[in-house]
């Protein structure tokens, strides 16, 4: 199923009829603040993707991004209206109709030059990053690739994968250190030494036995735990802000809900080894 972005003309119409306030009855939360920052969310009445609130499988993609299927809400009331039983499609359309009838006569227009300027500036910035990374790197054969086409979700997935890779390397190092004592014994035997004296050394005094035990069993695991917690925390914080202006990104919305649940579980269970 294609995800179609909301048309600029549709956004103009939504803002023109919004009165610059949330469409929830009685809410006075502004949509664009005094600094010309969009501080609300463009929301779908019937969800874009299966599993979303009030999803209608017979709708076309054009109908899903149409003026009739969109409403602008503050974050609080976007969350509240996700309760489908209390806010079915008919109720949401009623909220939209009443709001636009009462607020639509008020003159309000977003300064689109700010939007266009921001988009233009960021396009230039990411193009510069890509150019510098691919053709101006001081050591091109050893350059770490920066894929500016990656989505935020793909970036976080890459970070989690790197954390798993680091954990895998540390596990290998632990196993190699644990095998060192036996390797020393085998090497001494190969050289013809009687290893009885070697074996008589108490375990806790042998520098080759349980080498770096505290680092492998306490230090590294605790730092990896912190890394996973901070990554998850950062992802929830990022998606919280991202979805305020990209509420029609279904994939990000699903990942946001999953990440929030994971962080709750982590907050309850993550702890240090001791």
N, C-alpha and C positions, 0 to 999 in steps of 0.2 A: 504494500500500500504506500503510495507516495505521500510524503508530508509536504504540504504546500505552505509557504510562508504567507502571512496575512498581507494583503495588498496595501500599498501606501494610501490609496484612495479610501479604502475601508477604514484604516486607522484615522484618517482625517475626519471621516464622518462620525466615528465613535467619539473622538475627542470633542468635536463640534457640538454634540448633543449631551456631553457629560456634565457641563457646568463646572468642570475641574474638581468634581468630588466623586467619591465612591458611590456606586449604584445601590448599595445596600440601604434600605429605608432608615432614615435618621442619621446615617453616618456622614460626618463632615470631613473625613480624611481627604486631603487634597491629592490629586493625581500627579501634578507637576508643582514642585515647591518654588520658593522665591529665587532659588539658584538655577531654575530651569532644569532640575533633575526629576526624571520620571520615578516616582516613589510608590507606584501601585503595580497592578498586574492585569494584562489583557487575558481574559479567561474564556474558555469555550463552554457554552451551555451544555452541548452534547460533545463528549470527549472525542479527540482526534483518533485515538487508538483503542483497540479492544482492551478491556480491563479498566479503562478510565471511567470516571463518573458520568453516568447518563449516556454512555456510548450507544449510538444508533447504527447498526450494521447496514441499513438501507440508504443511509446518507451517502452522497458523493463527496469527494475531496473538496470540490468547489463549495458545496453546501456547508461543509465543516469550517471553512475559513470565511464564510459569508458574514456580512454585517449582522444578519438576523441571529447568527449562532455565537456572537461575541458580546461580552460584557466586561466593563472595567471595574475591578474591585480592589480594595486595599488588601494587604496580605491576610489580615485577621479574618475578614469576611470571605475571602477566597477559601480559606481553610474551613470556615464554618459551613459554607454552602456545599462543601464536599459530602455532607451528610445527605445522601440521595433520598432517603425516605422523607426527610423533612423538606428537602428542596428538589422535587422532581422537575422535569423539563418545563412543565406548565407553570410551576411556581417561579422558576428562574425567568421565563419569558415575561411573566407578569411584573416581576421586579424591574426588568429592563424597560418595559413599556411605560410603567409609571414614572420611572426615573427620567427617561428621555422626554416624556410629556411635560414634566415639571421643570427640568433643567435645560432642555433643548433650546429654549428661547434666550438663554444667557449667552452672550458672546464670549467664546473662548477658543483660542487657537494656539497650538504648540509652535514654538519657534523652531521650525524644521531645519533652519540653517545650523543650529547646534548639533542636531542629529547627523546631518550630512557631513559637517566638519569633523566630528568625532570619527565617523566611519572612514572618511578620507585619510585622516591622520593615522589611524590604526592600520589601514591598508598599506600606507607608505612605510610605517614602522616594521610590520611583519615582512614586507618585501625586502627591507634593508637587512633584517636579521637573517633571512634566507640567503641573500646575496653574500653577506659577510661570511656566513658559515660555509657556503658551498664554493666560493671562488676567491675569498680574501683571507682565508685562514692562514695563520703564520706557519703551520705545519700540516698541510692538507692531508698527508698520508695518515695522520694520527687524529684527525678531527673527529670530535664527538658530534654525530648528526643531530641537528635540531629540525624536526619535522613540523613546520608551522601550520601544516594542514591538519594536524591531530586535533581532535575535539577535546574539551576538558575531561570528559569521561575516559577517553583513550589515554590521556596523560596520567590520570590517577591509576589506571590499570597498569601502565608501565612502571609507575612508582612502586606499586604493590609487588609487581614481578621482580623488580630490582631488590626489594627487601627479602623476598624469598630466595633469590640467588645468593645474597650475602649470607643468609642463614645456612644455605647449603654448603658454602665455602667454609664457614666456621665449623660445621659438623665434620667436614673432611679433615680439617686441621686437628680437631679433637681426637679423631680416630687414629691419625698418624702419630700424635703424641702418645696415645695410649699403647700403640704398637712398638714404641721406641725401646722400651725395656727388653722385650723379647728379641728384637733385632740386635741389640747390643750383645745379648747372651749368645745368639747364633753366630755373630761375627767373632766373638772371643773364642768360641769352640772351633770355628774354622781356622783360626790362627794357631790352634793347638794348646790354648790355655786351659788349665783346670778351673772350671767356673764355680767350684764349690765355695771358694772364698767370696766370690761375687754374690752367690745366692744366700750366703750367711748374713749379708748386710740387711738390717731391719728394713721393712718396706718403707717406713716413714723417713728413713735416712737415705734412701736410694734416690739420687737426683734424676734418674731416668724412669722412675715408676710414678705413674699419675702426674706426669709433668704438666705444670700450669693448670692444676685441677680447679682452683678458684676462678681463674679467668674463663675456663671453658664451661663451668657449671654455674657460675654466679654472674661474673662481669658481663660476658657476651650475651647470655640469655636475657639479663635485665635490660641491657641497652636495646636489644631487638624488641623486647616488649614495649619499651618506651617509643621506639620508632613506629611500630604498628599502631599504637594508641594515638600518637600525634598525627600520623597520616590520616587515620579515620576521622579524627577531630577536624583536621584541616579540610577534608572533603565535605563534611557536613556544613561547615562554615561557608565554604565556597558555594555549594549548591543552594544554600539558604539565600545568598545574595543573587546568584545567577538566575534563579527561578522568579525573582521579583520582576525581572524584565524579559524573561524567556519562558513564561508559564505555559506556552504551547509546545514546549520541548518535552514530548512524552517520555522519551528514553531517560532524560535527566530527572524527570519527576519520579519515575519508577526507581531509579538508582538512589534518589534522595530518600525515599521512604525506606528502602532496604538499608542504606547507610545509617539512618537514624536508629533503626532497630538494632543494628550491629553495635552502635556506639552505646546504647542503653545497656546491652548485654556486657560490653567491654567495661563500662563504668562499674558494673556490679561484680565482675569476675577477674579483671586483670590485676595482677599483683607481682611483687618481686620475689625471686627465688632467694632463700636465705638458709 
